[in-house]
Amino acid sequence: MRFLAASVALAFVVASVAATASEFPAPKQGEWIAKDFRFHTGEVIPELRLSYTTVGEPTGEPVVVLHGTTGSAAGVIAPGFGGELFGEGQVLDAKKYFIVIPDAIGHGNSSKPSNGLRTKFPEYNYDDMVQAQYRLLKEGLGIRHLRLLIGNSMGGMHVWLWGSKYPDYMDALVPMAAQPSDQKAAPTRAAADKLVDARLAAPVTADANDFIYQWNSSRDYNASPGLEKIQAALLAINSADDERNPPETGIMERELRRVKHGRLYLIPASDETRGHIATGFPKFWVKQVQEFLATAPKRGM
């Protein structure tokens, strides 16, 4: 239950934080239907609705931002997150980049159990979600190559999967608040004591079926087997006080040795960081991403 509260709080914080933010071009919402979408279970939906939001013009360099569990594009474009990234002169300036923010299967305005099928909706997992994102970009939007794929929490785990499933599709990867391994680590006592009360107080208003499916989708997550396939430059970002991914386990360091162009930025723990939700605040990592993008080679198709 504490894990659920932590990630729900991440979505809430990103969507609601008041911060000094720059204005950016008005977001545009879109929808694309993936025909005959086959899930990992073998089930097929004739029409899978995939909702997305864009910022900037299609002539810009394509960048994809992936949200966390229970989140959606709405949280990504909020002042406390997108307002720190997409404005003029900022790291993902929408005058330079074409930013695409998909609503994952089961989230936002994309197809989900509460649309009508409820418990008859196929049990999707992270592989299904990544496949849907790829089809949206490649078939729906006609994007042939990405400059950057960046994601937070669940979105970060999706980034790890993207890197091995579609290794030639992007120049750079930034998975945040996520590890490639499926190993589960218990939170440290200090981290739990610091964070859990505030997170348990976060409101939860989701449909019960949607909520269960969202959490169940991570059950078989494991990006570890494909790490050697990753070709893009990769900057993993975690927080030193992340109770879900404690650095003391050594998992990240071990796994990153298998990534050809991978490195880690560990946000120092402080009175300002908030464990797993620290990466929901761009001020902790925006400089590192800017430097990373400046040096990441453009690989092309």
Secondary structure, 3 states (H helix, E strand, C coil): CHHHHHHHHHHHHHHHCCCCCCCCCCCEEEEEEEEEEECCCCCEEEEEEEEEEEECCCCCEEEEEECCCCCCHHHHCCCCCHHHCCCCCCCCCCCCEEEEEECCCCCCCCCCHHHCCHHHCCCCCHHHHHHHHHHHHHHHCCCCCEEEEEEECHHHHHHHHHHHHCCCCEEEEEEECCCCCCCCCCCCHHHHHHHHHHHHCCCCCCCHHHHHHHHHCCCCCCCHHHHHHCCCEEEEEEECCCCCCCHHHCHHHHHHCCCCCEEEEEECCCCCCCHHHHHHCHHHCHHHHHHHHHHCCCCCC
